[in-house]
Amino acid sequence: MRRVRTASGAVAVQVVRKHRGQRTILAHVGSAHTDAQLGILLERARRMAAEDQGVLDIEVAARTQSVDGIADWRAGALIPATTRPKGAPAPPGRTTSTHSRLLYDIIGVVYDWLGFDEVDDGVFRELVIARIVEPTSKVDAARVLTDLGADTVSYRTIQRHLVKINTGKYRDAIAGKCFTHAADRGGLSLLLYDVTTLYFEAENEDDLRKVGYSRERRIDPQIVIGLLVDRTGFPLEIGCFEGNTAESTTLVPIITAFAERHDLTDTPMVVAADAGMLWASNLTALDEAGLGFIVGSRSVKVPIDLASHFHWNGDVFTDRQIIDTVTPRHANSTVNDIAHRAEPVWNPDDHQGAWRAIWAYSAKRARRDQKTLYAQETRARAVVADDIAARLRGTPRPPPYDGAGDCFIEFGRGEVGKVHANFLSGAKPTGVLEGPSAALAAEKRDFAPQRRERWFGLP
């Protein structure tokens, strides 16, 4: 490392190599005007010099350097008039702080590139970046922003800006930019929809956070979130529903809101979903909204939809055979006339009480179903055998499942009823409705804490 005084009085730091009396400057690190700048440049030069060669870590402390200690050729003297003592050994370096500023800048560039900067709210932009990096609470967002090297604001400021989200119509502005971005890439030909739940560590329910169906068997209050995205997963529309809302009832509101927001009411749209997502009421709502749909049917409807085929051809099918027919919109109606051998061709004017149904037969799927049914039959025989063996031995028989159970039903306005259901009492499940009443509403409020105590022993 070479330190030399420049014409301006600064101290230049260079990395040089001397071979056979000839000096070669490998890199000019920079010029220092203060002792602090000189120390930084010397450390940088030291790392550059040691980059391509092995260095033994023998912990020899370097001495601090001073700008005044470098000879100044402008004074016209080889030896300074006053000599400065050698600097004290420099202490080892320590890290005072770290941050991920590069990550913050990249997310901010993408945020602005998508056009979200149309929402002229810097605090909202900071919260979005913090939530992308680490989904956490509003209070903890300040810590995330500090780790990113960004300026932080108080919790009161965050709360004040969040109030502007609804009054400032932030969702409309951002949804418009999302739609424009997806449309420019040609990704609107196929849209995907999914539902998830968000849980809250709250003791009591409110108008939005309610205990509902949970795949994880949780009994905490929750809300239901519906999200519509393009084929790449880019979000286009989002909606929030009460925690006890059935997932299948969230599809129509999200799609209609998306169509109305972007003036797509006259644009043909087709919804494709499985049978569990679309009920008869949903299909009717989609039809009334002018939306087409493709929905998977259930095998229990085969005897009704294919009654004409069974009457004329029996239960014989060929592999990959396709039957195009109709299916009734309501379970208590009949639209297939077995007096006609040809399957009816669906027409919206002639079949106002029916939908078009396309059935396909797969020999591979049939073999799989037969295997599954055989396994179930074998299991049932084993249960019966255990029952017979218990009677012969005089031991208690395994307790059977009686198929009975209770569930609460909310009618709105605080009214709650209870259904006493029995699934195994006859050919069809039966149910008896009790209420609604104030006593049942109070019983439902106490149900979650009681179940928590009964299952987990928690108060």
C-alpha positions, 0 to 999 in steps of 0.5 A: 500500500502506498500513501502519497501526497497529491497537489491538492494536499490530499493523501492518495492511497494506492495498491502497488507492486514493485518488481526488480526496482520497477513500481506498478500501480495496480489500483488507485483506491482514493484520496483522503482529506481526513484521518477517518477517510484515510483509515477507510481507504487503507482498510480497503487497500489492505483487503485488495492487496490480500485478495489474491494471496494467502495471509496468516492471521497472526493478529498484528494490530495495525496502527492508526494513520493520520493525514498530517503524518504523511510527508508533504512535498509541497513544503520543500523539505524531506523531513517535516519540521515537527514530527508526530508520534506514531499512532496508537494500535487500532482496535479491531473493527466492530459492526455497529448496524446492518440492514438489507437496503438492497432488498428494500430498494428492489421491492420499491422499484417493482412497486413503482414499476407496477404503477402502485405509486399512483397511491400517493402515500409513502407510509402505505408503501412502506407497510406494503414492503414490510409485509412482503418481507415479513408478514407481521403486525403493524406494531412490528412493522417498524422493526422490519423497516429498521432491518431494511434500512428504511425510515420508520414512523410511529404506530399512531402515524400508521393507524392514521394512514390506514384510515385513508385506505377506504376513504382514498379508494386505494383498492380501486387504484391498485386493482386497476393497475393490477388489471392493466399489468395482467392485460398487457401481458395477455394473461386474462384468458384464464383466471384462477380462484382460491379461498383461505382463512386467517385466524386471530388470537381473540377470545370473543367473536365479532361481526367479522371474525367468527368461528367457522369451518377449519381444515386444521380443526382450529376453534379460533375466530377467523375470516375468509379471504377470496383471491382471484389471480391470473395464470401466473398467480398475479392478483386481480381481485380480493374479498373478505367475508365472515369467518363462518361463510361457506367457501362455495358462496364466495366465488360469485361475489368476487367474480361479479365485483371483478367484472363490475370494477373493470366494466366487463359485464358484457365480456363472455366469461366461463367459470370452471370449478369442481362440484364442491365449489358450485352448488345449485344456488351458485350455478343459478347466480352465475347464470343470472349474472351472464357467466358461463360455467364448467363444473364437475358433476357427482357420480350419484347423478348418473342414474338420473342423467343417463336414465335413457342410456341405461334403459336402451343400452344397459350398463355397458360402456366403452372406454373413453365413451362420451355422452352429451345429454342434459341434467335437471337444475333441481333435484325434484325435476325430470328432464330425460325422457326414457321413451326416446333412445337418442340423448336430448341436445341441450338448448337454452330455449327448449331446456330452461329447467336443465343444464348441459351435461357431458359424461365420459367413461374411463375403464381405468377409473372404473377398475380403480373404483372397483378396487376401492369398493372391494377394500371398503367391503373387506373392511366392513366384513372385518368389522362384522367379524369382530362383532361376531367374535366379541359375542362368541367370547362374551366380551363387550362389542365395539361401540358403533357410531350411531350417526347422530350429531348436532350443529348450530345455524346462524340466521343473522341478526343474532338469531341462532338455531340448532339442528339435530342430525341423524345420518344412519337412521334410514335411507336418507339423513334426517334432521330436526331444527330447534329454535332459533332462540336467545338460549341457543345463541348463548349456548353457541357463544359458550360452545367454543370455550367448552370444546377448548377445555374438553379437548385441550384442557385449556380454561 
